Amino acid sequence: LSEAVYHNNARLEAFHEFLREACVQASASNPTPFHYWVNALARDRRLVRLYTQNIDGLELRLPYLFTQTPLTTSGPWPNTIQLHGTL
């Protein structure tokens, strides 16, 4: 994201509209079969760790992929580590 967005009201409004729409779509989305498969791996203790850059938070809707933020400075670590923020 270019800092130029913050110096132009029209661009800033368009960016904010994009974020609002992304939030609406993410809220209306459901975990996919892949999410359920990874959740099953975690449930069966076959998942070492899930590192995610997804901002939709779909993995957090499943019980074995739940995480905590901020992370503690020492373990035990959650199954899911977010490498980003959320919408």
N, CA and C of each residue as an Amber inpcrd file, in Angstrom:
protein
   261
   0.8530000  -1.1760000   0.0000000   0.0000000   0.0000000   0.0000000
   0.8900000   1.2270000   0.0000000   0.6830000   2.0660000  -0.9460000
   1.4860000   3.2790000  -1.0740000   0.9900000   4.3440000  -0.1040000
   1.9140000   5.0910000   0.4390000   1.5140000   6.1780000   1.3370000
   0.7460000   7.2650000   0.5960000   0.8180000   7.2600000  -0.7320000
   0.0820000   8.2460000  -1.5240000  -1.4240000   8.1390000  -1.2860000
  -1.8880000   6.9530000  -0.9030000  -3.3130000   6.7690000  -0.6060000
  -3.7470000   7.7270000   0.4920000  -2.8810000   7.9510000   1.4580000
  -3.2390000   8.7800000   2.6080000  -3.1640000  10.2730000   2.3170000
  -2.6640000  10.6350000   1.1550000  -2.5450000  12.0450000   0.7890000
  -3.5770000  12.4580000  -0.2530000  -4.4860000  11.5600000  -0.5730000
  -5.4940000  11.8340000  -1.5920000  -6.8330000  11.3220000  -1.0690000
  -7.7600000  12.2320000  -0.8150000  -9.0400000  11.8490000  -0.2120000
  -9.8140000  10.8310000  -1.0430000  -9.8030000  10.9780000  -2.3530000
 -10.5410000  10.0360000  -3.2030000  -9.9400000   8.6380000  -3.0880000
  -8.6260000   8.5510000  -3.1080000  -7.9680000   7.2420000  -2.9680000
  -8.2160000   6.6550000  -1.5850000  -8.1700000   7.5060000  -0.5720000
  -8.3960000   7.0390000   0.7960000  -9.8220000   6.5180000   0.9590000
 -10.7860000   7.2270000   0.4110000 -12.1750000   6.7590000   0.4680000
 -12.3330000   5.4310000  -0.2650000 -11.7040000   5.2970000  -1.4170000
 -11.7810000   4.0430000  -2.1750000 -11.1390000   2.8990000  -1.3860000
 -10.0330000   3.1740000  -0.7300000  -9.3620000   2.1510000   0.0760000
 -10.2410000   1.7380000   1.2530000 -10.8450000   2.7060000   1.9230000
 -11.7260000   2.3890000   3.0480000 -12.9490000   1.5970000   2.5890000
 -13.4770000   1.9280000   1.4310000 -14.6080000   1.1670000   0.8880000
 -14.1870000  -0.2680000   0.5870000 -12.9980000  -0.4350000   0.0370000
 -12.4700000  -1.7760000  -0.2190000 -12.3840000  -2.5710000   1.0870000
 -11.8610000  -1.9560000   2.1420000 -11.7430000  -2.6510000   3.4330000
 -13.1090000  -2.9900000   4.0130000 -14.0540000  -2.0650000   3.9190000
 -15.4070000  -2.3420000   4.4180000 -16.0190000  -3.5390000   3.6900000
 -15.8870000  -3.5540000   2.3730000 -16.4500000  -4.6560000   1.5860000
 -15.7420000  -5.9710000   1.9110000 -14.4380000  -5.9230000   2.1090000
 -13.6960000  -7.1320000   2.4780000 -14.1850000  -7.6660000   3.8240000
 -14.4660000  -6.7780000   4.7580000 -14.9860000  -7.1990000   6.0700000
 -16.3510000  -7.8620000   5.9310000 -17.2100000  -7.2690000   5.1270000
 -18.5480000  -7.8290000   4.9170000 -18.4400000  -9.2200000   4.2990000
 -17.6200000  -9.3460000   3.2740000 -17.4760000 -10.6380000   2.6050000
 -16.8420000 -11.6800000   3.5230000 -15.8460000 -11.2860000   4.3010000
 -15.2050000 -12.2300000   5.2220000 -16.1910000 -12.6880000   6.2890000
 -17.0030000 -11.7750000   6.7820000 -17.9910000 -12.1290000   7.8070000
 -19.0360000 -13.1020000   7.2750000 -19.3460000 -12.9890000   5.9930000
 -20.3690000 -13.8470000   5.3890000 -19.7940000 -15.1750000   4.8890000
 -18.4890000 -15.3190000   4.9280000 -17.8430000 -16.5310000   4.4130000
 -17.8590000 -17.6410000   5.4560000 -17.6690000 -18.8440000   4.9800000
 -17.6100000 -20.0160000   5.8510000 -16.3130000 -20.7700000   5.5960000
 -15.8330000 -21.4920000   6.6010000 -14.6420000 -22.3120000   6.3720000
 -14.8680000 -23.2940000   5.2220000 -13.8090000 -23.5510000   4.4920000
 -13.8620000 -24.4540000   3.3430000 -13.5480000 -25.8830000   3.7910000
 -13.7470000 -26.8500000   2.9020000 -13.3400000 -28.2200000   3.2430000
 -11.8670000 -28.2970000   3.6600000 -11.0200000 -27.4710000   3.0700000
  -9.6100000 -27.4660000   3.4650000  -9.4530000 -27.0370000   4.9210000
 -10.1830000 -26.0030000   5.3360000 -10.1280000 -25.5710000   6.7350000
 -10.5220000 -26.7200000   7.6680000 -11.5920000 -27.4330000   7.2960000
 -12.0400000 -28.5510000   8.1350000 -11.0080000 -29.6790000   8.1620000
 -10.3300000 -29.8940000   7.0470000  -9.2950000 -30.9220000   6.9880000
  -8.1270000 -30.5600000   7.9160000  -7.6870000 -29.3030000   7.8520000
  -6.5930000 -28.8650000   8.7280000  -7.0440000 -28.9210000  10.1880000
  -8.2910000 -28.5650000  10.4570000  -8.8270000 -28.6630000  11.8130000
  -8.7920000 -30.1130000  12.3050000  -9.1330000 -31.0590000  11.4220000
  -9.0870000 -32.4780000  11.7880000  -7.6540000 -32.9190000  12.0670000
  -6.7070000 -32.4200000  11.2860000  -5.2990000 -32.7290000  11.5670000
  -4.9150000 -32.2380000  12.9600000  -5.3420000 -31.0300000  13.2910000
  -5.0410000 -30.4780000  14.6170000  -5.7360000 -31.2940000  15.7080000
  -6.9830000 -31.6510000  15.4770000  -7.7370000 -32.4600000  16.4490000
  -7.0310000 -33.7800000  16.7250000  -6.5120000 -34.3860000  15.6680000
  -5.8410000 -35.6830000  15.7890000  -4.3690000 -35.5520000  16.1850000
  -3.9630000 -34.3360000  16.4910000  -2.5840000 -34.0240000  16.9100000
  -1.5520000 -34.3870000  15.8480000  -1.9480000 -34.2120000  14.5920000
  -1.0220000 -34.4580000  13.4800000  -0.5450000 -33.1480000  12.8530000
  -1.0630000 -32.0400000  13.3420000  -0.6520000 -30.7230000  12.8530000
   0.3760000 -30.1580000  13.8230000   1.5520000 -29.8630000  13.3230000
   2.5760000 -29.2670000  14.1830000   2.2390000 -27.8060000  14.4290000
   1.9600000 -27.0640000  13.3720000   1.6250000 -25.6520000  13.5070000
   1.0420000 -25.1590000  12.1960000   0.1000000 -24.2490000  12.2780000
  -0.4560000 -23.5810000  11.1060000  -0.0550000 -22.1140000  11.1890000
   0.7680000 -21.6940000  10.2620000   1.1340000 -20.2840000  10.1500000
   0.2720000 -19.6980000   9.0430000  -0.4600000 -18.6570000   9.3520000
  -1.3870000 -18.1080000   8.3760000  -1.1460000 -16.6270000   8.1410000
  -1.3460000 -16.2330000   6.8920000  -1.3270000 -14.8220000   6.5200000
  -2.7170000 -14.3800000   6.0670000  -3.6950000 -15.2580000   6.2140000
  -5.0590000 -14.9110000   5.8200000  -5.6240000 -13.8910000   6.7980000
  -6.3510000 -12.9260000   6.2820000  -6.9440000 -11.9090000   7.1490000
  -8.4330000 -12.1270000   7.3630000  -8.9820000 -13.1910000   6.7490000
 -10.4210000 -13.4240000   6.8740000 -10.8010000 -14.0910000   8.1920000
  -9.8470000 -14.7060000   8.8760000 -10.1180000 -15.3170000  10.1710000
 -10.9370000 -16.5910000  10.1150000 -11.0900000 -17.1920000   8.9420000
 -11.9210000 -18.3930000   8.8330000 -11.3900000 -19.5360000   9.6950000
 -10.0750000 -19.6680000   9.7640000  -9.5140000 -20.7610000  10.5560000
  -9.8550000 -20.6120000  12.0370000 -10.0740000 -19.3910000  12.4840000
 -10.3560000 -19.1560000  13.9010000 -11.7720000 -19.5630000  14.2930000
 -12.5910000 -19.8850000  13.3190000 -13.9570000 -20.3360000  13.6050000
 -14.0120000 -21.8270000  13.9290000 -12.8800000 -22.4870000  13.8210000
 -12.8220000 -23.9280000  14.0790000 -12.0890000 -24.1710000  15.3950000
 -12.5900000 -25.0910000  16.2040000 -12.0970000 -25.2130000  17.5780000
 -10.6230000 -25.5800000  17.7250000 -10.0970000 -26.4000000  16.8570000
  -8.7090000 -26.8380000  17.0230000  -7.7110000 -25.9100000  16.3410000
  -8.2170000 -24.8860000  15.6630000  -7.3380000 -23.9150000  15.0160000
  -7.3790000 -22.5630000  15.7090000  -8.0900000 -22.4890000  16.8160000
  -8.1830000 -21.2340000  17.5530000  -6.7930000 -20.8070000  18.0150000
  -6.5830000 -19.5210000  18.1130000  -5.3050000 -18.9970000  18.5780000
  -5.5500000 -17.9290000  19.6220000  -4.4960000 -17.4240000  20.1660000
  -4.6000000 -16.3220000  21.1110000  -3.7040000 -15.1930000  20.6270000
  -4.1510000 -13.9840000  20.8390000  -3.3300000 -12.8250000  20.5090000
  -3.4170000 -11.8380000  21.6560000  -2.3240000 -11.2850000  22.0590000
  -0.9840000 -11.6200000  21.5760000  -0.5340000 -12.9740000  22.1120000
   0.4560000 -13.5300000  21.4570000   1.0130000 -14.7960000  21.9170000
   1.7700000 -14.5780000  23.2210000   1.8190000 -15.6050000  24.0270000
   2.6080000 -15.5280000  25.2460000   4.0880000 -15.6370000  24.8870000
   4.9410000 -15.2540000  25.7920000   6.3770000 -15.3010000  25.5080000
   6.9580000 -16.6970000  25.6660000   6.1930000 -17.6000000  26.2590000
   6.6410000 -18.9930000  26.3610000   5.4390000 -19.8970000  26.1270000
   5.7080000 -21.1340000  25.7260000   4.6430000 -22.0740000  25.3840000
   3.8020000 -22.4470000  26.5760000   2.8260000 -23.3050000  26.3740000
   2.5590000 -24.0030000  25.1170000   1.9550000 -23.0580000  24.0810000
   2.3290000 -23.2920000  22.8290000   1.8770000 -22.4480000  21.7400000
   0.5780000 -22.9900000  21.1590000  -0.2700000 -22.0980000  20.6500000
  -1.4910000 -22.5620000  19.9890000  -1.1590000 -23.2220000  18.6510000
  -2.1190000 -23.9470000  18.1070000  -1.9200000 -24.5920000  16.8060000
  -1.7490000 -23.5850000  15.6790000  -2.4430000 -22.4510000  15.7840000
  -2.4310000 -21.4510000  14.7150000  -1.6570000 -20.2200000  15.1600000
  -0.7620000 -19.7790000  14.2960000  -0.0040000 -18.5540000  14.5290000
  -0.3400000 -17.5950000  13.3930000  -0.8980000 -16.4510000  13.7410000
  -1.2360000 -15.4480000  12.7320000  -0.0200000 -14.5610000  12.4840000
   0.3170000 -14.3900000  11.2240000   1.4480000 -13.5470000  10.8450000
   0.9500000 -12.2070000  10.3100000  -0.1370000 -11.7020000  10.8670000
  -0.8220000 -10.5260000  10.3400000  -1.8550000 -10.0710000  11.3450000
  -2.6520000  -9.1300000  10.9570000  -3.8190000  -8.7240000  11.7260000
  -5.0550000  -9.3560000  11.1230000  -6.2060000  -8.9210000  11.5700000
  -7.4610000  -9.4010000  10.9990000  -8.2690000  -8.2060000  10.5250000
  -9.2870000  -8.4950000   9.7380000 -10.1510000  -7.4120000   9.2560000
 -11.0180000  -6.8880000  10.3650000
